[in-house]
Amino acid sequence: MRSALAPARLIGPILALTLAATGLLPVPPASAAIPGLQRLVGTSPANSTGNPKVATAACPSGKKVIGMGGYVTGGQGEVVLTEIVPDSASGKVRASASEDETGHLGNWSVTAIAMCADPLPGLQRVSMDSASDSSDKELQVLCPNGKKILGVGARITGAAGQVFLDDLEPFAGTSGHAHASEDQTGTNDTWSITLVAMCADPVPGLISPVTWSGGDSSSPKSVEAACPAGTAAITAGGLVASGAGRYGRNQVMIDRLDVPAALDRGSAGAVEGEAGASFAWHVVSVPQCAAL
């Protein structure tokens, strides 16, 4: 079951998929759109010590980051994914996570995923910072000069463990979108988010498929969105939906944005915070795919 009020920004990708299925969109030519595509992974130690934890995935020499992902393992709603961001040289991806204010006694880890490729024409890293205060935040960053978005990442700065991402996704082919929320207890600390997009000249077959999980109050949830035949996933993306514009209502956080090793899909996962949630919610997977 899907929410009656879907976030408006998903209408574009859903419409694009419908048009593609009916043959009303042109079929891109078969070509090596993303030459040298490769998935690299780095994972922190899995233990109950060290907070925050950081993981880094680096591209091989000569390749650049075009997309990314990251996830927490073993967090059980008490560990917040706070960062999935390419460095300023676009050579590696860093993921970090922090325990919430009550801590977490179990073993947990954080994983970074770097989607790397030979340098693409027009490849450019674009970023935007929010204001620094104590309120929920929403950001959109646009690719410049007719370029298209390949990957999207974000970082939360401040209020560690008390602010989480409930939306991080490519949108409409030309921008990245993020939303971050304070947890149910809130915080008086000031904090900000940074949104990063990897942009490039248009590549063939670029599309953002969308798949929703079921909608209820169970936790955790995960869902996969398959890339169309002849394409590969180049970045992970997703969001929590609980009604139009409501995201996770300060109670449900993203803890997994993954491009599995087969590169044929993206996956998204979300979990309720320590206090739980009594309302129905979905997790939505929105990867970015491109022609092989």
Secondary structure in CASP SS format (residue, H / E / C, confidence):
PFRMAT SS
TARGET T0000
AUTHOR 0000-0000-0000
METHOD secondary structure of the structure
MODEL  1
M C 1.00
R C 1.00
S C 1.00
A C 1.00
L C 1.00
A C 1.00
P C 1.00
A H 1.00
R H 1.00
L H 1.00
I H 1.00
G H 1.00
P H 1.00
I H 1.00
L H 1.00
A H 1.00
L H 1.00
T H 1.00
L H 1.00
A H 1.00
A H 1.00
T C 1.00
G C 1.00
L C 1.00
L C 1.00
P C 1.00
V C 1.00
P C 1.00
P C 1.00
A C 1.00
S C 1.00
A C 1.00
A C 1.00
I C 1.00
P C 1.00
G C 1.00
L C 1.00
Q E 1.00
R E 1.00
L E 1.00
V E 1.00
G E 1.00
T E 1.00
S C 1.00
P C 1.00
A C 1.00
N E 1.00
S C 1.00
T C 1.00
G C 1.00
N C 1.00
P C 1.00
K E 1.00
V E 1.00
A E 1.00
T E 1.00
A E 1.00
A E 1.00
C C 1.00
P C 1.00
S C 1.00
G C 1.00
K C 1.00
K E 1.00
V E 1.00
I E 1.00
G E 1.00
M E 1.00
G E 1.00
G E 1.00
Y E 1.00
V E 1.00
T E 1.00
G C 1.00
G C 1.00
Q C 1.00
G C 1.00
E C 1.00
V E 1.00
V E 1.00
L E 1.00
T E 1.00
E E 1.00
I E 1.00
V E 1.00
P E 1.00
D C 1.00
S C 1.00
A C 1.00
S C 1.00
G C 1.00
K E 1.00
V E 1.00
R E 1.00
A E 1.00
S E 1.00
A E 1.00
S E 1.00
E E 1.00
D C 1.00
E C 1.00
T C 1.00
G C 1.00
H C 1.00
L C 1.00
G C 1.00
N C 1.00
W E 1.00
S E 1.00
V E 1.00
T E 1.00
A E 1.00
I E 1.00
A E 1.00
M E 1.00
C E 1.00
A E 1.00
D C 1.00
P C 1.00
L C 1.00
P C 1.00
G C 1.00
L C 1.00
Q E 1.00
R E 1.00
V E 1.00
S E 1.00
M E 1.00
D E 1.00
S C 1.00
A C 1.00
S C 1.00
D E 1.00
S C 1.00
S C 1.00
D C 1.00
K E 1.00
E E 1.00
L E 1.00
Q E 1.00
V E 1.00
L E 1.00
C C 1.00
P C 1.00
N C 1.00
G C 1.00
K C 1.00
K E 1.00
I E 1.00
L E 1.00
G E 1.00
V E 1.00
G E 1.00
A E 1.00
R E 1.00
I E 1.00
T E 1.00
G C 1.00
A C 1.00
A C 1.00
G C 1.00
Q C 1.00
V E 1.00
F E 1.00
L E 1.00
D E 1.00
D E 1.00
L E 1.00
E E 1.00
P E 1.00
F E 1.00
A C 1.00
G C 1.00
T C 1.00
S E 1.00
G E 1.00
H E 1.00
A E 1.00
H E 1.00
A E 1.00
S E 1.00
E E 1.00
D C 1.00
Q C 1.00
T C 1.00
G C 1.00
T C 1.00
N C 1.00
D C 1.00
T C 1.00
W E 1.00
S E 1.00
I E 1.00
T E 1.00
L E 1.00
V E 1.00
A E 1.00
M E 1.00
C E 1.00
A E 1.00
D C 1.00
P C 1.00
V C 1.00
P C 1.00
G C 1.00
L C 1.00
I E 1.00
S C 1.00
P C 1.00
V C 1.00
T E 1.00
W E 1.00
S C 1.00
G C 1.00
G C 1.00
D E 1.00
S C 1.00
S C 1.00
S C 1.00
P C 1.00
K E 1.00
S E 1.00
V E 1.00
E E 1.00
A E 1.00
A E 1.00
C C 1.00
P C 1.00
A C 1.00
G C 1.00
T E 1.00
A E 1.00
A E 1.00
I E 1.00
T E 1.00
A C 1.00
G C 1.00
G E 1.00
L E 1.00
V E 1.00
A E 1.00
S C 1.00
G C 1.00
A C 1.00
G C 1.00
R C 1.00
Y C 1.00
G C 1.00
R C 1.00
N C 1.00
Q C 1.00
V E 1.00
M E 1.00
I E 1.00
D E 1.00
R E 1.00
L E 1.00
D E 1.00
V C 1.00
P C 1.00
A C 1.00
A C 1.00
L C 1.00
D C 1.00
R E 1.00
G E 1.00
S E 1.00
A E 1.00
G E 1.00
A E 1.00
V E 1.00
E E 1.00
G C 1.00
E C 1.00
A C 1.00
G C 1.00
A C 1.00
S C 1.00
F C 1.00
A C 1.00
W E 1.00
H E 1.00
V E 1.00
V E 1.00
S E 1.00
V C 1.00
P C 1.00
Q E 1.00
C E 1.00
A E 1.00
A E 1.00
L C 1.00
END
